[in-house]
Amino acid sequence: MPVPAPLLRKGFARGDVATAFTETTRITANLVLNVLGSTIFSDFVVQTGMAQSVVKSIAAVGLPPLAVTLLLIAFYVFFGCFLEGIGLVLVTVPVLLQRVISTGYDPIWFGGLLGTVVEIGLIHPPAGMNLFVIRTQAPEISLGAMYRGVMPFLVAPFALIAMLLAWTDLALRLPRSMSLN
């Protein structure tokens, strides 16, 4: 049964479609610029060898495994504020994974931890990528209100990280139970 044409137009004024198109273009341009900037920075990190020098510095200090992991968590939260998650993971994991394995941690455990930490970086003030998305969708909300609103959502992931650090088997129990051995 065809929908009557007046029903489709109800609630739309003549300028509504143009306004929607303009707003969509503006929001998309903001997001593309953010992703472009993070991609350029990711390329910079790779080209300069910054990640390799970080790994060599960590190894040279001779820190215990927990300290290395805490440094990596701080690294990912900090850079997660400025880089998009996939780019951050693709740039750093090939370099840092061998260091994590050499400290005695399981790569599956590290993957779970890494996913949680990267997501924290996406919502962590002052420059979490998802905060920019919210800002473009609701420009009337002040940045201070946005930061206060995000804080409760940081509690659960940090609690999960603490649990993963305290009980590494927490993340490995299910994968181990599914193994074919």
Secondary structure, 3 states (H helix, E strand, C coil): CCCCHHHHHCCCCCCHHHHHHHHHHHHHHHHHHHHHHHHHHHHHHHHHCHHHHHHHHHHHHCCCHHHHHHHHHHHHHHHHCCCCHHHHHHHHHHHHHHHHHHCCCCHHHHHHHHHHHHHHHHHCCCCCHHHHHHHHHCCCCCHHHHHHHHHHHHHHHHHHHHHHHHCCHHHHHHHHHCCCC
